[in-house]
Amino acid sequence: MKSVQDLGDLQGKRVLIRCDFNVPLDGVTITDDGRIRAALPTLTALRDAGAKVIVLAHLGRPKGAPEAKYSIAPAAQRLGELIGSTVKVATDVVGDSAAATVAGLADGEIAVLENVRFEPGETSKVEAERVALAEKFAAMADVFVSDGFGVVHRKQASVYDVAKSAPAAMGSLVKKEVDVLRQLTVTPERPYVVVLGGAKVADKLAVIDNLLKTADTLVIGGGMAYTFLKAQGKEIGNSLLDAEKLDVVADYVVQAAAAGKQILLPTDVVVAPAFGPDGPATVVGIDDIPADQMGLDIGPETAKAYADAIRGAKTVFWNGPMGVFEMELFAGGTLAVAQALTECEGLTVVGGGDSAAAVRQLGFSDDQFGHISTGGGASLEYLEGKELPGIAVLDEGN
């Protein structure tokens, strides 16, 4: 795949770049600007090269039409604050405002076009509709740079089709993500520990299936752990359960044992009568979960065992919190896992999404980990062994 450096002299060139600015908002206030910060190295390199930079990005899930609550403006404003320079913002994607904004760019300036998902062609299942929009994107620029790793698993106009309509290269963020994920799947140093949490087993089934071939130990926490425990005949009360997957997870335990792999499951959990920040919270062994309560975090004994496994690893991949980390009563397990990652001397990768938000909310800085991915879904699909369209199209060349 070509990198930005392979595009030659960019002085005065119009560079269209797909970034991932899908940041969490509390109203109009950004609560985690990690994805915007992750885009800075490539954007800064393009500015320093004298390029006229045109940013495509999305925020939220609008349905192919403008919605004020999904405007890209807060992300663009934050980008300007981070680079210490004015960022121009178009009020549409490929309309008159976008054309005028791009035409008014000076060398080294950045413009952010409005949310690409305001255009129905962006996410259309009809290829011709995506291609038509992609050609409008390509007409604005001389080259295209893909640097939004969080969307490379989507066959969308600003991710996939535009890379066929203009000379294309990957940005430094995408390159780093791919390099790290290849290391996790092809050449991991051992012991290799994978920590999986989050709410639903179904979201991680394909990952577990594939990683049973490469990882040495799977550590299971979060809501998904209760389906594993139920499959072992445990009483899980009102805890989350994916009843349709009981046979599947039971088979994973058998497969792991046959292959000499280890699956670590909770030995104690934190329970409460209802989902909420006020508890009361109680630590119980997994054989003592009350029928009328629910598990909302792993317990301290489990947290210690998980942390010990992580600290002894040479490679760790973590995706998904161990409990409801947003509530202080149920954040202990996630905190313990994050702390252990910072103490591990091997490669530690935080797999984006809720895990990335958790480590920042709990007070950790990005540089305490080997790598924090910006693409939860994309990372998982890569680890499942799936082809990522936004990466494959760059491999095809132009």
C-alpha positions in Angstrom: 0.0 0.0 0.0 1.2 3.5 -0.8 1.8 5.9 2.1 1.6 9.7 2.1 5.3 9.8 1.3 4.7 7.9 -1.9 2.4 10.6 -3.2 5.3 12.9 -4.1 5.4 16.7 -3.7 2.1 17.8 -2.2 2.8 21.6 -2.2 -0.4 23.3 -3.4 -2.1 19.9 -4.1 -5.7 19.3 -2.9 -5.6 16.3 -0.6 -8.9 14.7 0.3 -8.5 12.7 3.6 -11.0 10.4 5.3 -10.7 10.8 9.1 -12.7 9.3 11.9 -14.2 12.1 13.9 -17.0 10.0 15.3 -16.5 11.2 18.9 -18.9 10.9 21.8 -20.9 14.1 22.6 -22.7 15.3 25.6 -25.0 17.7 23.8 -22.4 19.7 21.8 -19.5 19.0 24.2 -17.0 16.3 23.1 -16.4 13.9 26.0 -13.5 12.1 24.4 -11.4 13.6 21.7 -9.1 10.6 21.2 -10.1 10.0 17.6 -9.4 13.6 16.6 -6.0 13.5 18.4 -5.2 10.3 16.5 -5.7 12.1 13.2 -3.2 14.9 14.0 0.1 13.2 12.8 -1.2 12.8 9.3 -3.0 16.1 9.1 0.1 17.9 10.5 2.3 16.2 7.9 0.0 17.3 5.1 -0.1 20.9 6.3 3.7 20.9 6.6 3.9 19.7 3.1 1.9 22.7 1.9 -1.2 20.7 0.9 -4.7 22.0 0.8 -6.4 19.6 3.1 -10.0 18.6 2.7 -11.4 16.4 5.5 -14.2 13.9 5.1 -15.7 12.5 8.3 -18.9 11.3 9.9 -20.4 11.7 13.4 -23.2 9.6 14.7 -25.8 7.7 12.6 -27.8 10.2 10.6 -30.1 8.6 8.0 -28.8 10.1 4.8 -30.1 13.7 5.5 -28.9 16.6 7.6 -29.6 16.5 11.3 -28.3 19.4 13.5 -27.4 17.1 16.4 -25.0 15.2 14.1 -23.2 18.2 12.6 -19.5 17.8 12.3 -19.0 21.3 13.6 -18.0 20.5 17.2 -15.3 18.1 15.9 -14.0 20.6 13.5 -13.8 23.2 16.2 -11.9 20.8 18.5 -9.5 20.1 15.6 -8.8 23.8 15.2 -8.1 24.1 19.0 -5.7 21.1 18.8 -3.7 22.4 15.9 -3.8 26.0 17.0 -5.1 27.2 13.7 -8.5 28.1 12.1 -10.2 25.2 10.4 -12.7 26.1 7.7 -16.1 24.3 7.9 -18.4 23.7 5.0 -22.2 23.6 5.8 -22.8 20.8 3.3 -20.9 17.8 1.9 -20.7 18.3 -1.9 -22.8 21.4 -2.4 -22.1 25.1 -3.0 -20.7 25.6 0.5 -18.2 22.7 0.1 -17.2 23.9 -3.4 -16.6 27.5 -2.1 -14.8 26.3 1.0 -12.4 24.1 -1.0 -11.8 26.8 -3.6 -10.8 29.3 -0.9 -8.2 27.1 0.7 -4.6 28.3 0.8 -1.6 26.0 1.0 -1.4 24.4 4.4 -5.0 25.1 5.4 -7.6 22.6 6.5 -11.3 22.5 5.6 -13.7 20.0 7.1 -16.8 19.2 5.0 -20.1 18.5 6.8 -21.0 15.0 8.0 -20.6 12.7 5.0 -23.5 10.6 6.2 -25.8 13.5 5.5 -25.5 12.2 1.9 -27.6 9.1 1.2 -25.0 7.9 -1.3 -22.4 7.5 1.4 -23.9 4.3 3.0 -26.0 3.2 0.1 -26.1 -0.5 -0.7 -26.4 0.4 -4.4 -22.9 0.6 -5.8 -23.9 3.2 -8.5 -25.2 5.6 -5.9 -22.0 5.3 -3.8 -19.8 5.7 -6.9 -21.7 8.8 -8.0 -21.0 10.4 -4.6 -17.4 9.2 -4.6 -16.8 10.8 -8.0 -17.9 14.2 -6.6 -15.5 13.7 -3.7 -12.7 12.9 -6.1 -13.4 15.9 -8.3 -12.5 18.1 -5.4 -9.0 16.8 -5.0 -5.8 15.6 -6.6 -5.2 12.7 -4.3 -7.0 10.7 -1.5 -5.6 9.6 1.8 -7.4 7.0 3.9 -6.8 7.7 7.6 -10.0 6.8 9.3 -9.3 3.3 10.6 -12.6 3.1 12.4 -14.5 2.9 9.1 -12.2 0.8 6.9 -14.5 -2.2 7.5 -17.3 -0.4 5.7 -17.8 -0.4 1.9 -18.8 3.3 1.8 -18.3 6.1 -0.7 -15.8 8.1 1.4 -13.9 5.0 2.4 -13.9 2.5 -0.5 -15.3 3.9 -3.7 -13.4 7.2 -3.6 -10.1 5.2 -3.4 -11.0 3.8 -6.9 -11.6 7.3 -8.3 -8.4 9.1 -7.3 -4.8 8.3 -6.6 -4.9 6.9 -3.1 -2.7 6.2 -0.1 -3.0 5.3 3.6 -2.3 7.8 6.3 0.0 7.1 9.3 -2.9 6.2 11.6 -4.2 3.4 9.2 -0.6 2.2 8.7 0.0 1.9 12.4 -3.3 0.2 13.1 -2.6 -2.4 10.3 1.0 -3.0 11.5 -0.2 -3.6 15.1 -3.0 -5.9 14.1 -0.8 -7.9 11.8 1.5 -8.3 14.7 -1.4 -9.6 16.8 -2.5 -12.1 14.2 0.7 -13.2 12.5 3.7 -12.8 14.8 2.6 -12.3 18.4 5.2 -12.8 21.1 4.1 -15.3 23.7 2.4 -15.7 26.1 -0.4 -14.0 24.1 -3.4 -13.0 26.2 -6.6 -11.7 24.8 -9.0 -10.0 27.2 -12.6 -9.8 26.0 -15.5 -8.0 27.7 -18.6 -6.0 26.9 -22.2 -6.9 26.9 -22.9 -9.5 24.2 -21.3 -12.8 23.4 -22.6 -12.5 19.8 -20.5 -9.5 19.1 -17.3 -11.5 19.9 -18.1 -15.0 18.7 -16.1 -14.8 15.4 -13.2 -13.2 17.3 -13.1 -16.0 19.9 -13.4 -18.6 17.1 -10.3 -17.1 15.3 -8.2 -16.2 18.3 -8.6 -19.7 19.8 -6.1 -20.6 17.0 -3.5 -17.9 17.9 -3.9 -16.8 21.5 -2.6 -18.7 24.5 -5.2 -17.4 27.0 -8.6 -15.9 26.6 -9.8 -13.8 29.5 -13.6 -13.3 29.6 -15.3 -10.6 31.5 -18.2 -8.1 31.2 -21.8 -9.1 30.5 -20.7 -11.8 28.1 -19.1 -13.8 30.9 -22.5 -14.8 32.3 -23.3 -16.8 29.2 -20.1 -18.8 29.7 -21.0 -19.3 33.4 -24.6 -20.3 32.6 -23.2 -22.8 30.1 -21.3 -24.4 33.0 -24.5 -24.7 35.0 -24.1 -21.7 37.2 -26.9 -19.7 38.6 -26.5 -16.2 37.1 -29.7 -14.5 38.5 -30.8 -11.6 36.3 -27.4 -11.1 34.7 -27.1 -10.7 31.0 -27.6 -13.9 29.1 -27.4 -14.8 25.4 -29.4 -18.0 25.7 -29.0 -18.9 22.0 -25.2 -19.1 22.4 -24.9 -21.4 25.3 -24.0 -24.4 23.3 -21.5 -22.4 21.2 -19.6 -21.0 24.3 -19.6 -24.5 25.9 -18.0 -25.8 22.8 -15.3 -23.1 22.9 -14.3 -24.2 26.4 -14.0 -27.8 25.1 -12.0 -26.6 22.0 -9.6 -24.5 24.2 -8.9 -27.4 26.5 -8.2 -29.8 23.6 -5.8 -27.3 22.1 -4.0 -26.6 25.3 -5.4 -23.1 25.6 -6.8 -21.5 28.7 -10.1 -19.6 29.1 -10.3 -17.6 32.3 -13.7 -17.0 33.7 -14.8 -15.0 36.8 -14.6 -16.8 40.1 -16.4 -13.9 41.9 -18.5 -11.0 40.7 -20.1 -7.8 42.0 -23.9 -8.0 42.1 -26.7 -5.6 42.7 -30.5 -5.9 42.8 -30.9 -3.6 39.8 -28.9 -1.7 37.1 -28.0 1.6 38.6 -25.2 3.7 40.2 -26.5 3.3 43.8 -26.3 -0.4 44.3 -26.2 -1.8 47.0 -23.2 -3.7 45.5 -22.1 -7.1 47.0 -19.2 -9.3 46.1 -20.2 -13.0 45.8 -18.6 -16.2 44.5 -19.9 -17.5 41.2 -21.7 -20.3 43.0 -23.6 -17.8 45.2 -25.2 -15.3 42.7 -28.7 -14.5 44.1 -31.5 -15.4 41.8 -33.0 -11.9 42.1 -29.7 -9.9 41.4 -27.5 -9.3 38.5 -23.7 -9.3 38.0 -22.4 -5.9 37.0 -18.6 -6.3 37.4 -16.0 -9.0 38.0 -15.0 -9.4 41.7 -11.6 -8.6 43.3 -10.4 -12.2 43.3 -11.1 -12.4 39.6 -9.6 -9.0 38.9 -6.4 -10.1 40.6 -6.2 -13.3 38.6 -6.8 -11.4 35.3 -4.2 -8.8 36.2 -1.7 -11.5 36.9 -2.3 -13.2 33.5 -1.9 -9.8 31.8 1.3 -8.8 33.6 2.9 -12.1 32.7 2.1 -11.8 29.0 4.3 -10.7 26.1 1.4 -9.6 24.0 -2.0 -8.4 25.2 -5.1 -7.4 23.2 -8.1 -6.0 25.2 -11.5 -5.2 23.9 -14.5 -4.6 26.1 -14.9 -3.5 29.7 -15.1 -5.9 32.6 -18.2 -4.3 34.1 -20.3 -1.1 34.0 -17.3 1.1 34.3 -19.3 4.3 33.9 -20.6 3.7 37.4 -18.0 3.9 40.2 -19.4 0.9 42.1 -18.8 -1.3 39.1 -15.6 0.1 37.7 -13.1 -1.9 39.8 -12.6 -4.8 37.3 -12.0 -2.6 34.3 -9.7 -0.4 36.4 -7.7 -3.5 37.4 -7.3 -4.7 33.8 -6.3 -1.3 32.6 -3.7 -0.9 35.4 -2.3 -4.4 34.6 -1.8 -3.4 31.0 0.2 -0.4 32.0 2.5 -2.7 34.0 2.9 -5.3 31.3 6.4 -5.2 29.7 5.1 -6.7 26.4 3.0 -5.2 23.6 -0.4 -4.0 24.9 -3.2 -3.0 22.6 -6.5 -1.5 23.7 -9.0 -2.3 21.1 -10.9 0.9 20.7 -14.6 1.6 21.4 -15.7 1.3 25.0 -12.2 0.1 26.1 -10.5 3.3 24.9 -13.2 5.4 26.5 -12.8 3.5 29.7 -9.1 3.9 30.1 -9.4 7.7 29.6 -12.3 8.0 31.9 -10.5 6.1 34.6 -7.6 8.5 34.4 -5.0 6.7 32.2 -3.2 8.5 29.4 -2.8 7.0 25.9 1.0 6.8 26.2 0.7 4.3 29.1 -0.3 1.6 26.5 1.5 0.2 23.5 -1.4 1.2 21.2 -4.9 2.4 21.6 -6.9 1.5 18.5 -9.4 4.0 17.1 -11.5 1.3 15.4 -13.3 -1.1 17.7 -15.4 -2.7 15.0 -12.7 -2.6 12.4 -10.2 -4.1 14.9 -12.5 -6.9 15.7 -13.3 -7.7 12.1 -9.6 -7.8 11.4 -9.0 -10.2 14.3 -11.9 -12.3 13.0 -9.9 -12.8 9.8 -12.2 -10.8 7.6 -11.1 -8.6 4.7 -11.5 -4.9 5.4 -12.8 -3.2 2.2 -11.1 0.1 3.0 -7.7 -1.6 3.3 -8.2 -4.1 0.4 -8.9 -1.2 -2.0 -5.6 0.4 -1.1 -3.8 -2.8 -1.7 -5.3 -2.9 -5.2 -3.4 0.2 -6.2 -4.4 2.9 -8.7 
